[in-house]
Amino acid sequence: MIFVTRIWKRLLRADNFFASIVVFLILAVIPFIFNNDLLRPFKETLTDFRITDVAFSRIKDHSMENVRFDLVVVNVDTCSKTSLAQLIIILNQYNPKVIAIDDVVWESDSTDSGESFLKDVIVHFKNIVVQSHLEGYSGNKNIFAENTIIDNFKTGDVPYGYDNLFISEDRSISTLRRFMPKALVENRIELSFPVRVVREFNEKIADDFLVRNNFYETIYYKGQNVFIVEDGSAVLAGEANPEMFANKIVLLGSLNPASSHESFDNLYFTPIDSIYSGRSKPEMTSTTIFANIIAMILDAKYFTTMPDWVGILIAFIFCYINMAYFSFITERRKRWYEFESLIVFLIESVFLLVVDVYIFLEYRIELKLTMALVASGASTMVFEGYMFSLKPVFIKGFYKFFPKR
């Protein structure tokens, strides 16, 4: 009983609380310190890091039993707009349920004269989903000013969905981990492109997904090469198997990251890039990302994301307990502080990494333990500064203005 009382008293010391507050104040200030041209690369790497990125390398499964046979991706890298229109005509002879066109197909050379032909084909068939683009985002209200159809292909009864993957983030440095299933545009709700595609294919599956009513959904990345793929040129040449497309979703777009994307306009950083820490070059096209999102919705493999305050609370608890333990070390065996604090950090790091990744993989729950990991590391450095520098200065200044009587 005496032992428990001592532990409880040590845990309730005010120093534990104030030292933890100092840690979080420092973490809040660091982004502003690194906000200059020299240190910005370090800031970008740190702020974009997530423990769970490691988990996606485990999720990737290339076995055929995990392939969605009701989703076929057709690579149209080399198709002109005229060829694309002809491709759609041929595909519709095979009775697909939905044909979805990714915006990469509108990036043909300006000398292509098939734009009008393609527009007529899109209007003629009733199973085609095209893309729009949201503009004028107001972060305070989470609302967009307008929804425009790319290249003016918006027509009366053609289903469409917005292609925005990032909302306000800088895509040149940010990793795409989530997307917005629906958005408020003026006074109406608009659906994202992959959600609209699924809804045209199976309304119930899409509605079951939308009823979650999450502003963001974490993307369940199956991988780069885990879809049934056919080349557009093979379809045009009559070499494709018609049964491959019957009653399925056919997604047209670019699958080759190296094809005519010198400016990386259609490429994104994702957690399953070959290098997930630091930056080399983006590796995944929007078509592959949309295919992953469509497969996620069809498979009903959703992630549950804990609120930000849960991650902050867990981080504060770890930091607070560390301060209490560090206080014990400095009082009983101070010469071992550096060694024991390092061991504590290593143990906590491994624990947080294992727990976060395990829960993420097995239960598809994002605990957001990255901040806890950062706070644990910072606590080892801040404790001595607080106890032996900041606290004495504060006490001295306090009694200077409020002297003892």
LOMARBA-355895 format. One record per residue (C-alpha): residue number from 1; residue in three letters; x, y, z. Coordinates in nm, 4 decimals. Each point is the difference from the previous one (the first is absolute). Layout:
! residues N
num  residuo  xx  yy  zz
NUM  ALA  X  Y  Z
...
END
This chain:
! residues 405
num  residuo  xx  yy  zz
1  MET  0.0000  0.0000  0.0000
2  ILE  0.2861  0.2372  0.0870
3  PHE  0.1668  -0.0807  -0.3343
4  VAL  -0.3185  0.0817  -0.1907
5  THR  -0.0377  0.3261  0.1933
6  ARG  0.3540  0.1043  -0.0896
7  ILE  -0.0559  -0.0712  -0.3684
8  TRP  -0.3259  0.1931  0.0059
9  LYS  0.1642  0.3017  0.1652
10  ARG  0.2818  -0.0060  -0.2525
11  LEU  -0.2451  -0.0138  -0.2877
12  LEU  -0.1931  0.2984  0.1378
13  ARG  0.2981  0.2316  0.0214
14  ALA  -0.0565  0.3327  -0.1708
15  ASP  0.3388  -0.0245  -0.1741
16  ASN  -0.1253  -0.2910  -0.2080
17  PHE  -0.2853  0.2082  -0.1321
18  PHE  0.1983  0.3176  -0.0680
19  ALA  0.2888  -0.1862  -0.1626
20  SER  -0.2494  -0.1757  -0.2287
21  ILE  -0.1561  0.3349  -0.0882
22  VAL  0.3457  0.1277  -0.0959
23  VAL  0.0441  -0.3000  -0.2325
24  PHE  -0.3252  0.0760  -0.1822
25  LEU  0.0778  0.3711  -0.0200
26  ILE  0.3313  -0.0852  -0.1651
27  LEU  -0.1722  -0.2386  -0.2421
28  ALA  -0.2461  0.2771  -0.0875
29  VAL  0.2790  0.2530  -0.0637
30  ILE  0.2332  -0.2267  -0.1997
31  PRO  -0.1966  0.0290  -0.3298
32  PHE  0.0430  0.3785  0.0104
33  ILE  0.3734  -0.0316  0.0722
34  PHE  0.0433  -0.2286  -0.3005
35  ASN  -0.2064  0.2276  -0.2238
36  ASN  0.2875  0.1353  -0.2092
37  ASP  0.1655  -0.1050  -0.3228
38  LEU  0.2981  -0.1647  0.1706
39  LEU  -0.1908  -0.2140  0.2493
40  ARG  -0.3257  -0.0490  -0.1903
41  PRO  0.1020  -0.3431  -0.1426
42  PHE  0.0407  -0.1318  0.3558
43  LYS  -0.3392  0.1418  0.0971
44  GLU  -0.1688  -0.1575  -0.3008
45  THR  0.1526  -0.3407  0.0729
46  LEU  -0.0960  0.0106  0.3685
47  THR  -0.3550  0.1318  -0.0424
48  ASP  -0.0795  -0.2496  -0.2759
49  PHE  0.1284  -0.3038  0.1916
50  ARG  -0.2497  -0.2600  0.1271
51  ILE  0.0800  -0.3208  0.1870
52  THR  -0.2679  -0.1838  -0.1949
53  ASP  0.1781  0.0593  -0.3320
54  VAL  0.2115  -0.3011  0.0912
55  ALA  -0.3164  -0.2104  0.0179
56  PHE  -0.0995  0.0485  -0.3621
57  SER  0.2932  -0.2096  -0.1177
58  ARG  -0.1669  -0.2846  0.1897
59  ILE  -0.3450  0.0682  -0.1445
60  LYS  0.1126  -0.0421  -0.3597
61  ASP  -0.1090  -0.3449  -0.1151
62  HIS  0.0561  -0.1071  -0.3593
63  SER  -0.1824  -0.3330  0.0189
64  MET  -0.2840  -0.0473  -0.2489
65  GLU  -0.2491  -0.0829  0.2742
66  ASN  0.0162  0.3647  0.1117
67  VAL  -0.0599  0.1445  -0.3472
68  ARG  -0.3352  0.1653  -0.0731
69  PHE  -0.1299  -0.1751  -0.3106
70  ASP  -0.2803  0.2546  -0.0374
71  LEU  0.2518  0.2799  -0.0581
72  VAL  0.2077  0.0192  -0.3180
73  VAL  0.2532  0.2754  -0.0638
74  VAL  0.0730  0.0891  -0.3620
75  ASN  0.3252  0.1821  -0.0656
76  VAL  -0.0561  0.2809  -0.2533
77  ASP  0.3390  0.1737  0.0227
78  THR  0.0403  0.0231  -0.3761
79  CYS  -0.3626  0.0543  -0.1015
80  SER  -0.1035  0.3182  -0.1756
81  LYS  -0.3486  0.1330  0.0610
82  THR  -0.1161  -0.1565  -0.3235
83  SER  0.1477  -0.3359  0.1018
84  LEU  -0.1556  0.0349  0.3424
85  ALA  -0.3443  0.0562  -0.1523
86  GLN  0.0464  -0.3074  -0.2176
87  LEU  0.1148  -0.1949  0.3044
88  ILE  -0.3164  0.0931  0.1915
89  ILE  -0.2159  -0.1118  -0.2929
90  ILE  0.1757  -0.3366  -0.0122
91  LEU  -0.0139  -0.0478  0.3768
92  ASN  -0.3735  0.0620  0.0060
93  GLN  -0.0435  -0.2905  -0.2376
94  TYR  0.1302  -0.2158  0.2862
95  ASN  -0.2740  0.1224  0.2386
96  PRO  0.1955  0.1525  0.2875
97  LYS  -0.2104  0.1291  0.2885
98  VAL  0.1986  0.3245  0.0351
99  ILE  0.2766  0.1686  -0.1997
100  ALA  0.1902  0.2566  0.2049
101  ILE  0.2358  0.2463  -0.1688
102  ASP  0.2906  0.1419  0.1982
103  ASP  0.1015  0.3551  -0.0897
104  VAL  0.3370  -0.1079  -0.1381
105  VAL  -0.1774  -0.0757  -0.3278
106  TRP  -0.0741  0.3705  -0.0515
107  GLU  0.3667  0.0835  -0.0109
108  SER  0.0441  -0.0916  -0.3661
109  ASP  0.1929  0.2196  -0.2417
110  SER  -0.1856  0.3169  -0.0969
111  THR  0.0065  -0.1031  -0.3684
112  ASP  -0.2357  -0.2905  0.0715
113  SER  -0.3228  0.0677  -0.1908
114  GLY  -0.2059  -0.2707  0.1732
115  GLU  -0.1294  0.2052  0.2938
116  SER  -0.3464  0.0534  -0.1493
117  PHE  -0.0215  -0.3674  -0.0997
118  LEU  0.0930  -0.1087  0.3514
119  LYS  -0.2578  0.2334  0.1545
120  ASP  -0.2734  -0.1416  -0.2256
121  VAL  0.0968  -0.3560  0.0987
122  ILE  -0.0110  0.0856  0.3696
123  VAL  -0.3444  0.1539  -0.0340
124  HIS  -0.1289  -0.2913  -0.2079
125  PHE  0.0785  -0.2744  0.2498
126  LYS  -0.1680  0.0069  0.3406
127  ASN  0.2546  -0.2024  0.1958
128  ILE  0.2935  0.2432  -0.0069
129  VAL  0.1279  0.1927  0.3019
130  VAL  0.2159  0.3072  -0.0648
131  GLN  0.1863  0.2311  0.2347
132  SER  -0.0586  0.3454  0.1366
133  HIS  0.2270  0.2170  0.2109
134  LEU  -0.0758  0.1929  0.3182
135  GLU  0.1240  0.3565  0.0308
136  GLY  -0.0178  0.2836  0.2492
137  TYR  0.0496  -0.1912  0.3254
138  SER  -0.0878  0.1794  0.3225
139  GLY  0.1787  -0.1747  0.2845
140  ASN  -0.2008  0.1738  0.2703
141  LYS  -0.3302  -0.1316  -0.1313
142  ASN  0.1247  -0.3146  -0.1797
143  ILE  -0.1865  0.1108  -0.3090
144  PHE  0.0928  0.0455  -0.3665
145  ALA  -0.1108  0.2842  -0.2229
146  GLU  -0.0545  -0.2016  -0.3171
147  ASN  0.0271  -0.3377  -0.1689
148  THR  0.1235  0.0209  -0.3589
149  ILE  0.0228  -0.2778  -0.2571
150  ILE  0.3433  -0.0418  -0.1542
151  ASP  0.0217  0.1226  -0.3607
152  ASN  -0.3703  0.0895  -0.0040
153  PHE  -0.1155  -0.3594  -0.0402
154  LYS  -0.2805  0.0501  0.2480
155  THR  -0.3271  -0.0874  -0.1670
156  GLY  -0.3557  -0.0607  0.1075
157  ASP  -0.0236  -0.3598  0.1175
158  VAL  0.3666  -0.0973  0.0207
159  PRO  0.0903  -0.1112  0.3559
160  TYR  0.3052  0.1722  0.1410
161  GLY  0.2096  0.0190  0.3151
162  TYR  0.2737  0.2385  0.1064
163  ASP  0.3590  -0.1095  -0.0477
164  ASN  0.1545  0.1968  0.2898
165  LEU  0.2242  -0.2268  0.2039
166  PHE  0.1708  0.2714  0.2013
167  ILE  -0.2124  0.2848  0.1329
168  SER  0.2370  0.2552  0.1474
169  GLU  0.3265  -0.1943  0.0367
170  ASP  0.3034  0.0568  -0.2194
171  ARG  0.0034  -0.3095  -0.2201
172  SER  0.3673  0.0526  -0.0897
173  ILE  0.1079  -0.0869  0.3547
174  SER  -0.2995  -0.1753  0.1583
175  THR  -0.0795  -0.3694  0.0138
176  LEU  -0.3501  -0.0934  -0.1141
177  ARG  -0.1468  -0.2096  0.2818
178  ARG  -0.3638  0.1058  -0.0087
179  PHE  -0.2671  0.1435  -0.2272
180  MET  -0.3275  0.1895  0.0373
181  PRO  -0.2981  -0.2213  -0.1005
182  LYS  -0.2448  0.2870  -0.0335
183  ALA  0.0119  0.3766  0.0117
184  LEU  -0.2300  0.2932  0.0562
185  VAL  -0.0086  0.2236  -0.3082
186  GLU  -0.2036  0.3121  0.0621
187  ASN  -0.3192  -0.1594  0.1400
188  ARG  0.0209  -0.3501  -0.1501
189  ILE  0.1927  -0.3201  0.0637
190  GLU  0.2329  -0.1253  -0.2737
191  LEU  0.1640  -0.3446  -0.0115
192  SER  0.3620  -0.0784  -0.0716
193  PHE  0.0873  -0.1810  -0.3214
194  PRO  0.0624  -0.3483  0.1501
195  VAL  -0.3135  0.0192  0.2160
196  ARG  -0.2095  0.1015  -0.3008
197  VAL  0.1452  -0.2910  -0.1996
198  VAL  -0.0918  -0.2479  0.2735
199  ARG  -0.3461  0.1518  0.0327
200  GLU  -0.0663  -0.0448  -0.3711
201  PHE  0.1163  -0.3605  0.0380
202  ASN  -0.1789  -0.0864  0.3253
203  GLU  -0.1978  0.2695  0.1779
204  LYS  -0.0345  -0.1932  0.3253
205  ILE  0.3753  -0.0523  0.0401
206  ALA  0.0626  0.3700  -0.0566
207  ASP  -0.2734  0.1050  0.2427
208  ASP  0.1336  -0.2373  0.2674
209  PHE  0.3344  0.1745  -0.0383
210  LEU  -0.1426  0.3519  0.0031
211  VAL  -0.2105  -0.0646  0.3104
212  ARG  0.3268  0.0031  0.1974
213  ASN  -0.0153  0.3763  -0.0633
214  ASN  0.3726  0.0586  0.0453
215  PHE  0.1470  0.3189  -0.1414
216  TYR  0.3153  -0.1961  -0.0870
217  GLU  0.0486  -0.3724  -0.0571
218  THR  0.3393  -0.1678  0.0221
219  ILE  0.0838  -0.1817  -0.3228
220  TYR  0.0527  -0.3757  0.0241
221  TYR  0.2843  -0.0465  -0.2480
222  LYS  0.0028  -0.3523  -0.1421
223  GLY  0.3003  0.0805  -0.2173
224  GLN  0.1122  0.1028  -0.3468
225  ASN  -0.0467  -0.3228  -0.1963
226  VAL  -0.2931  -0.1761  0.1622
227  PHE  -0.2668  0.0765  -0.2594
228  ILE  -0.1095  -0.1601  -0.3242
229  VAL  0.1655  0.2168  -0.2654
230  GLU  -0.0436  0.0162  -0.3755
231  ASP  0.1694  0.2314  -0.2460
232  GLY  -0.2193  0.2322  -0.2026
233  SER  0.1860  -0.0852  -0.3196
234  ALA  -0.0861  -0.3685  0.0481
235  VAL  -0.3700  0.0838  0.0327
236  LEU  0.0117  0.2172  -0.3117
237  ALA  0.1718  -0.2822  -0.1906
238  GLY  -0.2689  -0.2486  0.1047
239  GLU  0.2462  -0.2072  0.2017
240  ALA  -0.1763  0.0311  0.3375
241  ASN  -0.2367  -0.2604  0.1441
242  PRO  -0.3561  0.1460  -0.0011
243  GLU  -0.0937  -0.1994  0.3112
244  MET  0.2607  0.1969  0.1916
245  PHE  -0.2219  0.3100  -0.0053
246  ALA  -0.3576  -0.1279  0.0269
247  ASN  -0.1951  0.1482  0.2953
248  LYS  0.3146  0.1522  0.1489
249  ILE  0.1521  0.3369  0.0792
250  VAL  0.2436  0.1008  -0.2736
251  LEU  0.2368  0.2766  0.1071
252  LEU  0.1838  0.1808  -0.2807
253  GLY  0.3164  0.1877  0.0832
254  SER  0.3771  0.0093  0.0229
255  LEU  0.1899  -0.2712  0.1853
256  ASN  0.3521  0.0875  -0.1054
257  PRO  0.1683  0.2568  0.2271
258  ALA  0.2678  0.0621  -0.2628
259  SER  -0.2342  0.0829  -0.2873
260  SER  -0.0079  0.3674  -0.0988
261  HIS  -0.0093  0.1275  0.3589
262  GLU  0.3203  0.2020  0.0111
263  SER  -0.1582  0.2461  0.2430
264  PHE  -0.1526  -0.2793  0.2142
265  ASP  -0.3430  0.1631  -0.0401
266  ASN  -0.1753  -0.3353  0.0271
267  LEU  0.2296  -0.1700  0.2516
268  TYR  -0.0331  -0.0192  0.3776
269  PHE  0.2040  -0.1025  0.3002
270  THR  -0.1692  -0.2887  0.1823
271  PRO  0.0823  -0.2160  0.3045
272  ILE  0.0869  -0.2923  -0.2283
273  ASP  0.2720  0.1825  -0.1929
274  SER  0.3298  -0.1859  -0.0103
275  ILE  0.1414  0.2772  0.2208
276  TYR  -0.2558  0.1017  0.2656
277  SER  0.2352  0.2136  0.2062
278  GLY  0.1495  0.3070  -0.1619
279  ARG  -0.0664  0.0921  -0.3590
280  SER  0.1176  -0.1249  -0.3394
281  LYS  -0.2783  0.0284  -0.2578
282  PRO  -0.3712  -0.0860  0.0046
283  GLU  -0.0761  -0.3502  -0.1270
284  MET  -0.3781  -0.0472  -0.0272
285  THR  -0.2384  0.1378  -0.2614
286  SER  -0.3469  0.1261  0.0850
287  THR  -0.1495  -0.2948  -0.1926
288  THR  0.1720  -0.2517  0.2270
289  ILE  -0.1073  0.1979  0.3066
290  PHE  -0.3632  0.0087  -0.1169
291  ALA  0.0173  -0.3747  -0.0657
292  ASN  0.1187  -0.0541  0.3587
293  ILE  -0.2819  0.2162  0.1370
294  ILE  -0.2648  -0.1735  -0.2116
295  ALA  0.1294  -0.3413  0.1117
296  MET  -0.0009  0.1171  0.3629
297  ILE  -0.3660  0.1028  -0.0209
298  LEU  -0.1021  -0.3189  -0.1801
299  ASP  0.1879  -0.2105  0.2572
300  ALA  -0.1428  0.2083  0.2873
301  LYS  0.3499  0.0208  0.1475
302  TYR  -0.0239  0.3301  0.1829
303  PHE  0.2219  0.1548  0.2629
304  THR  -0.1257  0.1430  0.3263
305  THR  0.1996  0.3101  0.0873
306  MET  0.0251  0.1171  0.3582
307  PRO  -0.0642  0.3733  0.0588
308  ASP  0.3076  0.2223  0.0247
309  TRP  -0.0635  0.0633  0.3690
310  VAL  0.0417  -0.3726  0.0741
311  GLY  0.3502  0.0028  -0.1502
312  ILE  0.0871  0.3154  0.1949
313  LEU  -0.1334  -0.1496  0.3240
314  ILE  0.1995  -0.3216  -0.0449
315  ALA  0.3108  0.2043  -0.0771
316  PHE  -0.0493  0.2107  0.3134
317  ILE  -0.0461  -0.3109  0.2193
318  PHE  0.3244  -0.1534  -0.1284
319  CYS  0.1815  0.3296  0.0469
320  TYR  -0.1412  0.0479  0.3521
321  ILE  0.0991  -0.3514  0.1125
322  ASN  0.3476  0.0522  -0.1444
323  MET  0.0435  0.3182  0.2019
324  ALA  -0.0995  -0.1811  0.3176
325  TYR  0.2479  -0.2801  -0.0695
326  PHE  0.2795  0.2409  -0.0948
327  SER  -0.0609  0.1840  0.3261
328  PHE  0.0429  -0.3278  0.1874
329  ILE  0.3262  -0.0750  -0.1844
330  THR  0.1547  0.3410  0.0721
331  GLU  -0.0805  -0.0346  0.3699
332  ARG  0.1156  -0.3600  0.0495
333  ARG  0.2696  -0.0674  -0.2651
334  LYS  0.0722  0.3186  -0.1914
335  ARG  0.3156  -0.1268  -0.1658
336  TRP  -0.2140  -0.2562  -0.1858
337  TYR  -0.2422  0.2573  -0.1372
338  GLU  0.1379  0.0171  -0.3577
339  PHE  0.0152  -0.3785  -0.0316
340  GLU  -0.3398  -0.0749  0.1548
341  SER  -0.1797  0.2802  -0.1839
342  LEU  0.1379  -0.1364  -0.3277
343  ILE  -0.1186  -0.3503  0.0884
344  VAL  -0.3455  0.1361  0.0890
345  PHE  -0.0218  0.1770  -0.3347
346  LEU  0.1087  -0.3100  -0.1931
347  ILE  -0.2501  -0.2233  0.1806
348  GLU  -0.2836  0.2488  -0.0498
349  SER  0.0904  0.0488  -0.3658
350  VAL  -0.0127  -0.3721  -0.0721
351  PHE  -0.3219  -0.0357  0.2022
352  LEU  -0.1744  0.2887  -0.1777
353  LEU  0.1158  -0.1186  -0.3406
354  VAL  -0.1150  -0.3575  0.0553
355  VAL  -0.3356  0.0957  0.1525
356  ASP  -0.0789  0.2640  -0.2632
357  VAL  0.0896  -0.2249  -0.2937
358  TYR  -0.1699  -0.3086  0.1479
359  ILE  -0.3289  0.1788  0.0723
360  PHE  0.0185  0.1657  -0.3405
361  LEU  0.0487  -0.3297  -0.1831
362  GLU  -0.2204  -0.2332  0.2026
363  TYR  -0.2900  0.2282  0.0882
364  ARG  0.0434  0.2839  -0.2531
365  ILE  0.0016  0.2600  0.2787
366  GLU  0.2247  0.3067  -0.0113
367  LEU  0.1076  0.0796  0.3543
368  LYS  0.2172  0.2965  -0.1074
369  LEU  0.2920  -0.0902  0.2265
370  THR  0.2569  0.1966  -0.2014
371  MET  -0.0322  0.2975  0.2361
372  ALA  0.0476  -0.2312  0.2986
373  LEU  0.3250  -0.1212  -0.1547
374  VAL  0.1217  0.3559  -0.0571
375  ALA  -0.1057  0.1102  0.3497
376  SER  0.1797  -0.2977  0.1543
377  GLY  0.3227  0.0938  -0.1748
378  ALA  -0.0347  0.3674  0.0875
379  SER  -0.0676  -0.0756  0.3677
380  THR  0.3461  -0.1527  0.0440
381  MET  0.1607  0.3259  -0.1133
382  VAL  -0.2397  0.2468  0.1591
383  PHE  -0.0013  -0.1459  0.3516
384  GLU  0.3530  0.1051  0.0947
385  GLY  -0.0482  0.3408  -0.1598
386  TYR  -0.3176  0.0542  0.1983
387  MET  0.1243  -0.1311  0.3367
388  PHE  0.3475  0.1517  0.0040
389  SER  -0.0386  0.3143  -0.2121
390  LEU  -0.3548  0.1156  -0.0624
391  LYS  -0.1468  -0.0800  0.3422
392  PRO  0.2777  0.1678  0.2044
393  VAL  -0.0235  0.3120  -0.2182
394  PHE  -0.3765  0.0082  0.0420
395  ILE  0.0199  -0.0431  0.3776
396  LYS  0.2680  0.2688  0.0283
397  GLY  -0.2055  0.2421  -0.2065
398  PHE  -0.3144  -0.0801  0.1997
399  TYR  0.1597  0.0796  0.3355
400  LYS  0.1574  0.3106  -0.1477
401  PHE  -0.3439  0.1461  -0.0573
402  PHE  -0.1675  -0.1759  0.2944
403  PRO  0.2671  -0.0215  0.2745
404  LYS  -0.0494  -0.2203  0.2994
405  ARG  -0.1145  0.1699  0.3170
END
